[in-house]
Amino acid sequence: MELVSGDKPSTLYDIWHLYNQEIISTQPQKEAQATLSRTKTALLRYTIPGWGLTLSQGNKLTAEDTKMALNYMKDISLAQLPEASQIQQQVFDLRQIPSNSQRTYRAALKKLLAWCAEKNWWLDSINITKSRFSSEKHQDKSAVNVRVTKRLYKNSQGEQIQPFRYGLGAVKGDVLPDSLQEELQKFEQFRTDPNSSNPEKAVRQSTVKLDLKHIRLILGWLHRYQNVPMTEMSLKQMVKVPSEWNFYQESAILYAEIVATETVNLALKYTSWLRADPLAEQPENQGRGIQSTYTEVSVLETFIIVAKFLYHSFVEDDLKNSVVNLLQSEINKINEKGRNERTPVSDCSKKWLHWREFLSLVEQLRQECNEAKSHSYKTQVAEVDFSVS
């Protein structure tokens, strides 16, 4: 049963129907249609895919896309909405959406979120205020500041399995080789400079920032989990490059396929590690626990971009085409699977605290309650009239 005005929503699906009712009842028909059309596109095409839903790649939403997306909205809670604008921008950057379209659909999403912010249920669901009894000494340890999405993974004994950060340069002590820093600078220029040798259209700086983020994560994984020495760090560790090209054409094509397969196998090994359970019994089977197909596609897109960068100077296109085609084939498989299977919008394991974390949280709550009780007692004592009548 659909909600009506005054009901308290619990999901994005509920909010969408309440917003429809609000716009239809407050705006002229044509204006309301335009408003809802923009908002629908902003949500279904440019925001929800960032939470893991895979839609067709056409310019317009199909009836099947719309049905899938609306159903998917039932699994997106109000607590996830504060990150909607950031998620939307990531989708914009990945798909290289023109700036004028970005402005249109960014404004539509912000208008929806602003409408939510005016409702009482929004504050109840989104904003958790700090206890007025928390002292400055305990503010950083307050229970409301526990962020389970960026905690350290620990086993049942409370021993750290793996840190949240693993990207190259994100861990204290990392010193990137000069050769790698120079390579990354050239990559950035290749992507942003319209006068560079890049045959494709130059992209925005925000898009390159996302590329570099994935590159540093992949290189960090190679260094920390595949034991590649820091001194050997290079983009060529991600995408294999032949040392020479002195082959007959038939041999070159065969060699290109072999090298391309090595790169694809490495990319799939990384995405498999991303999906693996961080608390798996065997250490070699532990990973990051990421369940979003959007992340997998974004990673494989990064491998494609690096391949185009490394091979843009080759006259022969055999190797580049082999790598790109194989990676694109894997992306197509993920997209097809996403259309047939619903992907969780978030990692369910991150919604629960481990036992030691739970005990720590309860202890902090107990301390805050003691502070509240003490504060209340002192206030009552201060108000007692001890004068002699």
TORDO-629436 format. One line per 8 residues: for each residue x, y, z of N, C-alpha, C. Coordinates in steps of 0.001 Angstrom, whole numbers. Each point is the difference from the previous one (the first is absolute). Layout:
// residues N
X/Y/Z/X/Y/Z/X/Y/Z  ...
END
This chain:
// residues 389
844/-1201/0/-844/1201/0/877/1247/0  -318/952/-883/786/1212/-101/-289/947/1149  1019/779/368/-149/956/1091/-783/1215/-453  -594/674/943/-680/1271/-278/640/1065/855  -270/1242/-308/592/1120/723/-266/-135/1498  1066/154/792/-107/-140/1440/573/-1310/499  62/-998/-882/610/-1271/389/1511/159/95  623/-850/815/1450/51/180/665/-1022/-923
809/452/-951/654/-928/-929/1199/-679/653  378/-1141/-545/1177/-704/500/1014/-295/-1100  -405/171/-1259/897/-278/-1122/-90/1108/-1042  925/-25/-936/-30/967/-1102/-1245/-198/-851  -461/-1228/-96/-1233/-288/-748/-1184/743/614  -93/-14/1323/-1074/720/699/106/1505/-263  1222/508/85/221/1430/-205/-412/416/-1406  334/-833/-977/-331/333/-1385/-1519/157/-176
-784/-881/591/-1453/98/-146/-562/1207/751  524/301/1171/-452/1189/725/365/1270/-758  1183/5/-595/448/1165/-766/-884/201/-1233  -375/-1097/-650/-927/79/-1132/-1293/674/405  -546/-430/1129/-1260/582/476/154/1490/295  1133/359/594/244/1400/353/92/879/-1245  771/-441/-988/213/803/-1209/-1294/126/-799  -723/-1098/-146/-1242/13/-777/-1035/919/640
-7/53/1332/-1004/810/696/393/1471/128  1235/342/-247/457/1382/215/460/716/-1282  153/-712/-1085/474/620/-1233/-1010/-209/-1130  -28/947/-969/-840/-207/-1183/407/-1299/-707  -912/-559/-754/208/-1325/-572/1290/-118/-810  232/908/-935/1182/-78/-858/1283/174/814  -14/927/935/1180/236/845/283/-1217/874  -1079/-591/531/165/-1189/842/585/-1159/-801
-478/-179/-1218/523/-1072/-855/1485/185/-270  400/1249/-266/1402/277/-270/862/-240/1241  -501/453/1152/742/-177/1252/213/-1473/308  -1068/-778/-103/82/-1424/332/837/-773/-1019  -62/422/-1253/807/-657/-1031/1492/191/270  389/1231/341/1412/276/308/451/-757/1251  -876/-7/1007/360/-687/1249/119/-1501/-217  -892/-537/-790/25/-1436/-290/1297/-392/-708
407/808/-965/1252/-273/-710/1197/166/933  -43/1052/826/1091/244/948/201/-1186/935  -1108/-587/443/77/-1135/921/341/-1304/-713  -824/-347/-999/98/-1317/-610/1218/-151/-895  324/1037/-756/1101/-106/-962/1344/379/603  13/1008/886/1290/557/410/328/-142/1497  -871/-600/788/305/-159/1427/-61/-1452/439  -1105/-659/-240/-160/-1383/448/1084/-941/-542
483/160/-1249/1091/-874/-457/1235/75/893  198/1130/671/1122/127/912/-140/-850/1245  -1223/-469/268/-250/-898/1128/-12/-1463/-437  344/-264/-1263/171/-1387/-417/-946/-518/-1059  -988/774/-429/-930/-491/-1011/587/192/-1397  -77/-1037/-840/497/78/-1370/-1170/152/-949  9/1085/-781/-1053/257/-981/577/-82/-1404  -871/-2/-1006/466/-5/-1385/751/1296/-282
871/-24/-1006/869/1137/-270/-571/1001/-1006  -1265/-153/-368/-600/928/-960/-208/1384/589  -373/942/-869/-199/1379/443/-1284/173/803  -951/-896/-226/-1281/113/694/-249/-1240/847  -740/212/1078/-385/-1117/856/-1090/-817/-676  186/-1317/-60/-1033/-861/-545/-1034/-287/1084  -1122/-586/-411/-1037/-353/975/544/-1000/1011  862/-911/-469/603/-993/903/953/675/978
806/980/-510/897/755/879/-782/682/1117  -1089/668/-393/-808/740/971/-582/-922/1057  -508/-1139/-433/-574/-967/937/1057/-518/968  1183/-346/-520/1088/-493/835/434/1047/1016  173/1242/-482/510/1072/848/-980/352/1113  -1297/78/-341/-1005/324/1015/-52/-1090/1065  124/-1241/-424/10/-1107/954/1259/36/863  1100/407/-622/1281/86/707/-33/1067/1092
-791/1050/-234/-111/1096/955/-580/-456/1341  -667/-1149/7/-582/-517/1237/1081/-469/973  1214/-224/-512/1099/-463/850/949/1130/398  -296/1215/-417/852/1143/331/-640/759/1157  652/-30/1144/-567/595/1208/253/1505/52  -708/666/894/182/1443/172/1413/326/463  588/-902/773/1341/243/527/1050/89/-1108  -317/-523/-1190/948/42/-1107/-104/1294/-819
-1066/731/177/-265/1158/-864/982/1157/157  588/247/1178/951/1109/74/1178/-124/-964  301/-1217/-444/1113/-179/-936/-469/10/-1457  -1283/272/-233/-557/-74/-1353/703/948/-972  262/1237/421/637/974/-888/1404/-446/-394  724/-558/962/1351/-493/-288/-49/-1202/-940  -950/-897/244/-171/-1163/-871/-328/447/-1418  -885/977/-100/-399/502/-1317/1192/580/-748
858/759/688/1160/605/-645/964/-1082/-504  133/-1085/738/866/-1098/-437/-527/-622/-1281  -1312/-133/-97/-598/-544/-1230/209/981/-1157  -189/1292/270/266/1011/-1024/1425/-128/-534  950/-85/922/1411/-41/-391/335/-1268/-783  -509/-1118/469/307/-1264/-661/-557/-35/-1418  -1202/541/-175/-655/-38/-1312/296/1234/-851  783/924/580/397/1218/-723/-1228/752/-540
-945/247/902/-1229/713/-347/323/1481/-232  -504/609/-1065/252/1420/-287/-397/890/1172  720/1097/168/-201/877/1157/-1416/569/64  -598/317/-1166/-1359/561/26/-1016/-1022/502  174/-1265/-370/-890/-1052/505/238/-228/1491  1263/68/407/302/-145/1423/-739/1052/820  38/1240/-457/-664/1082/742/-1498/-272/143  -619/-466/-1078/-1446/-249/2/-380/-1063/1023
681/-1122/-44/-383/-1130/852/567/111/1407  1068/772/165/501/279/1347/-1014/886/739  -534/986/-728/-994/905/593/-1276/-757/357  -404/-947/-852/-1217/-776/263/156/-840/1258  1166/-629/156/244/-813/1190/51/872/1254  678/1141/-87/103/891/1149/-1379/518/422  -864/237/-975/-1351/473/317/-763/-1070/780  165/-1261/-409/-642/-1102/720/542/-112/1420
1316/88/148/610/-117/1328/-383/1184/893  -116/1185/-605/-426/1183/767/-1429/-180/499  -848/-585/-830/-1384/-285/407/-8/-983/1163  856/-1020/-74/92/-975/1094/419/687/1302  968/922/-125/556/661/1185/-1039/834/750  -1087/354/-681/-1044/800/636/-957/-850/838  117/-1329/-135/-944/-891/668/531/-462/1353  -919/-209/920/385/-442/1341/655/-1377/-20
-511/-881/-872/549/-1357/-46/1441/-17/-488  415/1044/-722/1383/39/-493/975/143/1168  -303/908/918/863/195/1167/41/-1249/863  -1158/-654/143/-55/-1213/816/849/-1113/-588  64/-62/-1330/682/-1111/-658/1460/281/-313  343/1260/-229/1339/339/-481/901/558/1081  -476/1006/720/863/703/944/-27/-655/1376  1155/-434/467/151/-525/1353/804/1030/775
-620/669/941/692/1079/695/832/-521/1151  1080/677/284/897/-394/1092/-685/238/1352  203/-933/906/-582/134/1335/462/1306/651  -957/727/645/376/1271/628/821/-225/1253  110/-1262/453/769/-295/1186/1421/-440/-318  316/-123/-1316/1345/-436/-369/1000/1104/268  1033/-333/714/1050/980/254/956/40/-1172  813/1054/-80/974/107/-1082/966/-1169/37
246/-500/1191/943/-1094/151/-465/-1244/-741  -1353/-206/-44/-519/-1220/-585/-671/228/-1348  68/1202/-526/-713/276/-1243/449/-896/-1136  1308/-188/-176/494/-793/-1114/-323/-1479/148  -297/-443/1270/-284/-1408/240/-1499/-251/156  -797/1036/-178/-1427/-151/195/-566/-1067/-920  -1006/-713/473/-581/-1090/-783/-542/479/-1333  -446/1249/-65/-573/492/-1249/1072/247/-1052
1266/-35/389/1074/236/-959/617/-1279/-540  -547/-1157/388/513/-1265/-521/-343/-80/-1490  1001/-221/-830/-215/-86/-1440/392/-1401/-448  -979/-881/-78/316/-1399/-271/483/-210/-1424  -294/913/-906/399/-210/-1383/1486/184/-206  699/636/982/1440/198/-171/776/-555/1187  -598/-977/665/698/-618/1109/1068/-952/-527  875/-460/902/968/-1014/-355/-681/-1357/23
280/-814/-1003/-530/-1353/24/743/-803/1068  -751/-705/859/606/-792/1060/-618/-1389/24  767/-953/515/-545/-1337/150/-714/-129/1339  -447/-1228/345/-775/-198/1222/806/275/1262  1337/-35/-102/852/312/1145/336/1479/99  -557/787/-919/264/1432/15/1307/374/-655  623/-946/-687/1275/274/-661/-255/591/-1389  769/1024/-340/-181/667/-1279/369/-926/-1156
-917/-109/-950/254/-823/-1184/610/842/-1112  -635/1124/-265/518/896/-1036/-489/1417/276  809/999/-273/-436/1383/214/-948/431/-1101  -768/1033/287/-907/523/-1022/777/543/-1186  1084/676/260/785/600/-1077/1033/-980/-549  75/-87/-1296/1035/-826/-615/552/628/-1278  -590/1107/-454/459/661/-1213/1428/485/114  677/19/-1120/1393/445/-17/70/1485/351
801/323/1015/123/1380/437/-963/366/1118  -974/-904/296/-987/289/1042/426/-533/1356  1048/-802/21/476/-600/1240/1307/675/419  99/299/1281/1190/665/520/1250/-797/-350  993/695/-515/1248/-651/-371/141/-234/-1489  -1102/117/-746/73/-172/-1452/770/1143/-639  977/-338/-812/743/993/-774/-27/-441/-1452  -750/739/-826/-138/-384/-1398/1282/297/-764
466/-926/-838/1188/239/-811/-195/1194/-925  1065/704/-281/-91/1159/-897/-536/-409/-1368  407/-1189/-451/-431/-473/-1319/-1523/-167/-50  -597/-493/1094/-1449/-173/37/-699/1350/61  512/929/790/-600/1326/86/15/692/-1358  1088/-154/-712/97/586/-1344/-1004/-660/-941  -148/-1305/142/-942/-743/-840/-1435/452/261  -335/210/1258/-1347/442/346/-272/1421/-497
1020/837/11/-142/1360/-536/-274/-40/-1503  711/-868/-697/-213/-140/-1440/-1400/-552/-291  -429/-932/844/-1343/-558/-160/-1050/1094/167  180/842/1019/-946/1092/243/-43/964/-1171  1159/311/-550/54/887/-1158/-676/-646/-1202  234/-1289/-176/-605/-756/-1096/-1518/70/54  -551/-8/1210/-1457/-28/166/-646/1374/-74  747/1052/370/-623/1325/126/401/994/-1084
1157/-196/-617/500/969/-977/-546/-310/-1391  -833/874/-549/-565/-256/-1340/1065/4/-1094  1186/543/286/1070/51/-989/991/-1152/144  -282/-924/928/898/-1136/185/-228/-1015/-1114  721/-1095/74/-103/-1033/-1031/-1207/-904/206  -811/307/983/-1187/-797/271/-1018/189/-1124  -357/-1058/-721/-953/134/-1103/-1424/233/480  -242/-205/1290/-1341/176/521/-186/1396/591
-1241/329/280/-343/1317/524/566/194/1403  557/1200/262/530/307/1331/-1133/-16/1026  334/-405/1227/-1009/-126/1053/257/1010/1112  -972/121/891/114/931/1117/999/-502/1036  511/926/805/966/-346/1036/-608/-967/1024  -1286/157/285/-655/-879/965/-31/-1442/-493  -108/-184/-1319/18/-1348/-563/1372/-624/162  1041/787/-258/1366/-500/145/282/-339/1466
-557/783/897/191/-265/1425/-532/-1376/367  -1151/-371/-577/-571/-1326/241/886/-1076/-619  534/265/-1221/935/-936/-635/1206/-253/898  602/1081/490/1209/-118/824/-290/-713/1321  -1201/198/529/-377/-690/1240/24/-1508/-221  -636/-451/-1092/-7/-1428/-301/1408/-521/-278  796/778/-712/1368/-423/-317/802/-202/1278  -104/927/933/758/-111/1253/-484/-1195/828
-1296/-271/-51/-523/-1161/721/513/-1301/-614  -23/-73/-1315/470/-1217/-685/1493/-204/245  773/1067/-119/1440/-113/243/276/-345/1466  -814/554/913/149/-339/1413/-269/-1471/252  -1003/-534/-673/-293/-1430/111/1163/-836/-545  552/421/-1126/1148/-721/-572/1183/4/967  210/1136/653/1143/126/906/-221/-777/1292  -1192/143/618/-226/-569/1327/-476/-1453/-16
-684/-385/-1064/-569/-1347/-26/590/-902/-1084  653/586/-998/644/-800/-1037/1526/111/68  474/723/1022/1442/70/305/846/585/-1127  -564/940/-748/795/718/-998/783/1097/721  1329/29/-111/809/1002/714/-393/1425/-384  91/918/963/-330/1394/-260/869/576/-1116  1250/-428/-60/928/521/-1017/-408/-399/-1408  -852/-1019/-132/-428/-470/-1322/-1407/480/-344
-552/881/826/-1361/471/-238/-78/803/-1297  -954/-373/-841/-192/660/-1290/-1377/-371/-528  -524/823/-889/-1271/-335/-650/125/-1280/-813  1225/-325/-385/223/-1225/-766/-142/-1244/863  -93/171/1315/-327/-1120/869/-1497/-313/-96  -804/1003/-364/-1439/-189/-181/-312/-575/-1377  506/665/-1019/-250/-404/-1386/1320/-441/-617  63/-1246/-387/1244/-556/-515/356/592/-1360
1287/282/-161/507/591/-1240/1157/-860/-503  -12/-395/-1276/1098/-815/-531/1285/812/-83  1112/-652/238/1290/699/-40/435/320/-1406  -530/-717/-959/345/297/-1400/-1157/-394/-894  85/426/-1243/-1118/-184/-945/538/-489/-1344  1041/-794/36/623/-493/-1231/-585/-1358/-372  -1198/4/-459/-670/-1238/-373/-637/168/-1376  -232/-1121/-644/-843/38/-1183/-1425/311/455
-812/455/-915/-1331/451/388/-790/-1106/703  74/-1248/-515/-751/-1092/615/476/-234/1441  1336/23/212/552/-212/1338/-354/1163/916  -24/1192/-550/-322/1176/812/-1414/-80/550  -934/-437/-824/-1391/-119/444/-113/-1044/1104  680/-1132/-189/-36/-1045/1013/617/484/1310  1134/695/-117/677/504/1197/-850/1050/700  -681/807/-785/-879/1020/569/-1096/-650/838
-539/-1090/-474/-1061/-690/726/522/-597/1303  1230/-531/-39/595/-583/1205/210/1075/1070  589/1120/-407/266/1094/938/-1308/594/521  -986/118/-889/-1296/537/414/-655/-907/1035  104/-1294/-188/-580/-956/947/653/122/1365  1309/223/43/699/188/1280/-567/1204/749  -235/1081/-730/-541/1211/626/-1403/-233/528  -841/-646/-808/-1384/-255/418/-28/-925/1215
848/-1015/7/55/-912/1150/392/747/1274  926/947/-140/404/807/1160/-1158/864/480  -709/629/-939/-1141/853/358/-1084/-806/715  -276/-1196/-497/-1032/-838/611/447/-531/1364  1288/-228/141/525/-429/1295/-205/1105/1038  193/1239/-422/-192/1134/909/-1474/169/368  -903/-46/-987/-1425/164/303/-518/-1173/841  570/-1187/-205/-372/-1151/823/422/231/1451
1170/588/180/470/325/1349/-886/1064/638  -435/969/-786/-891/1033/525/-1294/-613/529  -524/-1015/-683/-1266/-618/398/151/-953/1175  1187/-555/208/196/-1065/993/-305/483/1412  -475/-923/824/-352/271/1397/1260/345/793  50/1165/658/1187/378/778/216/-873/1232  -1041/-739/398/115/-850/1181/-19/-1484/-353  390/-316/-1242/71/-1396/-404/985/-763/881
-263/-1285/199/810/-796/926/1455/-76/-443  228/-215/-1285/1352/-88/-525/498/1395/-392  1158/440/515/507/1343/-320/124/271/-1493  379/-1038/-757/178/208/-1443/-1325/230/-721  -1120/-283/679/-1320/202/-609/-663/1300/461  675/762/833/-580/1231/526/142/1143/-1007  -995/847/-21/21/1144/-920/-590/1231/645  -752/778/-767/-548/1263/503/-1502/-46/252
-697/-991/-532/-1431/-126/260/-855/980/-770  500/536/-1112/-781/948/-811/-973/-776/-877  -1268/434/-13/-1030/-721/-744/-563/798/-1169  488/1176/-248/-559/861/-1036/582/-328/-1376  -884/-310/-955/456/-225/-1379/504/1300/-615  -508/1112/502/458/1306/-494/1500/153/245  473/-438/1167/1422/78/303/806/-881/-941  -484/-1207/-272/695/-905/-911/136/620/-1389
-1089/543/-506/29/620/-1328/960/1183/-19  -45/811/1052/876/1164/83/1467/-409/-15  336/-1093/698/1382/-502/23/428/-461/-1389  -850/-765/-668/344/-503/-1331/113/1145/-1012  -832/1031/185/115/1189/-859/1372/653/188  506/-16/1234/1315/575/268/1090/-793/-719  -102/-1311/7/965/-828/-730/-21/353/-1495  -1192/228/-545/-117/369/-1426/692/1327/-264
-230/976/874/592/1332/-179/1522/-71/61  531/-787/946/1455/-150/114/559/-685/-1234  -725/-987/-531/449/-682/-1222/85/985/-1160  -993/853/-131/12/985/-1087/1164/981/156  305/325/1266/1122/902/249/1329/-655/-368  196/-1232/442/1289/-671/-219/240/-343/-1461  -1079/-191/-768/169/-438/-1382/-353/1064/-1039  -183/1241/454/-393/1023/-979/1108/305/-1001
1239/-303/363/1111/309/-903/321/-1143/-963  -613/-1182/212/230/-1123/-906/-713/245/-1327  703/-265/-1068/-623/108/-1316/-1008/-1130/-171  402/-1206/455/-892/-1147/-90/-1085/93/1070  -1225/-302/-388/-1119/66/930/-376/-1365/570  721/-1039/-440/-402/-1355/381/-25/-190/1511  1080/424/668/89/-227/1437/-1038/808/759  -73/1293/-307/-960/854/710/-1423/-508/-203
-328/-337/-1238/-1354/-469/-284/-294/-1310/721  1003/-877/86/-205/-1273/678/-314/224/1477  778/847/663/-227/287/1418/-1354/662/207  -258/1043/-767/-1241/754/152/-1211/-887/-258  57/-801/-1058/-1144/-845/-349/-271/-1054/1078  1065/-595/523/-175/-1016/1031/-561/609/1287  516/1151/387/-502/665/1204/-1445/441/-183  -304/530/-1181/-1376/426/-276/-951/-1186/25
490/-1146/-443/-810/-1219/40/-344/-368/1441  972/166/913/-260/-286/1414/-1003/985/580  102/1265/-402/-960/1009/459/-1408/-358/-470  -103/-444/-1251/-1309/-388/-540/-601/-1165/787  857/-944/409/-484/-1133/802/-552/474/1341  714/946/630/-459/529/1284/-1330/729/-163  -105/806/-1062/-1236/739/-247/-1167/-944/-258  266/-1048/-760/-1049/-973/-304/-441/-724/1264
968/-362/831/-319/-660/1258/-799/925/910  379/1292/-3/-710/974/824/-1439/180/-420  -275/-157/-1301/-1375/130/-480/-850/-1209/384  655/-1126/202/-728/-1226/330/-57/-286/1494  942/588/748/45/-230/1439/63/1334/714  -733/128/1080/35/1225/789/1222/-35/889  781/1087/-14/1195/94/822/-311/778/1272  447/-456/1185/-225/771/1229/538/1411/-138
-732/985/506/439/1381/-131/1124/336/960  241/-849/975/1085/244/936/490/-1320/556  1187/34/528/590/-1186/608/-665/-248/1343  -805/-1074/82/-758/-270/1229/900/-240/1201  1207/-510/-251/896/-281/1119/414/1257/737  -62/1153/-707/411/1256/623/-1106/598/876  -1187/-622/-18/-1095/510/808/53/-523/1433  892/-959/245/45/-622/1306/1366/168/616
16/206/1303/1251/108/733/485/-1377/424  1318/-157/23/560/-1219/566/-163/56/1530  104/-1175/647/-303/-100/1430/832/948/837  1295/99/-266/843/896/783/-399/1455/-219  -354/343/-1221/-446/1366/-292/-1321/281/719  -870/-1019/54/-1281/156/680/206/269/1493  912/-788/613/275/191/1419/562/1390/271  894/461/-894/585/1325/159/-1068/1080/-118
-917/-190/-935/-1069/966/-212/-921/69/1216  -354/-1171/549/-870/-40/1180/675/672/1192  1317/-235/154/732/623/1097/-36/1519/-135  155/508/-1234/-51/1441/-217/-1385/556/321  -1035/-720/-386/-1365/424/325/-205/36/1519  554/-1003/689/-123/-53/1449/644/1229/637  1201/374/-502/691/1170/531/-798/1272/-249  -586/119/-1179/-790/1188/-308/-1250/62/881
-598/-1157/279/-1171/-25/883/380/410/1417  1166/-454/454/482/399/1328/192/1502/74  555/577/-1095/188/1451/-52/-1340/711/57  -988/-560/-699/-1333/607/-10/-624/-53/1395  171/-1160/635/-550/-160/1352/666/960/978  1324/135/-97/746/900/877/-407/1443/-228  -155/361/-1269/-395/1370/-357/-1373/319/590  -925/-961/-118/-1359/209/506/13/161/1517
812/-817/698/67/62/1459/551/1346/465  1086/464/-659/606/1281/377/-970/1146/-214  -792/-96/-1049/-976/1056/-287/-1070/51/1088  -461/-1177/429/-1012/-49/1036/530/558/1321  1253/-361/326/605/499/1237/121/1515/-33  407/549/-1142/204/1438/-131/-1316/765/157  -1137/-672/-298/-1288/683/65/-648/-91/1373  561/-827/932/-595/-139/1332/265/1267/810
-992/487/657/124/1191/842/392/-416/1419  1279/253/348/507/-397/1308/-137/1122/1058  -646/1057/-356/-142/1116/959/-968/-381/1128  227/590/1156/-861/-274/1168/-1204/941/-50  -1179/-580/32/-1193/865/-94/-317/605/1355
END
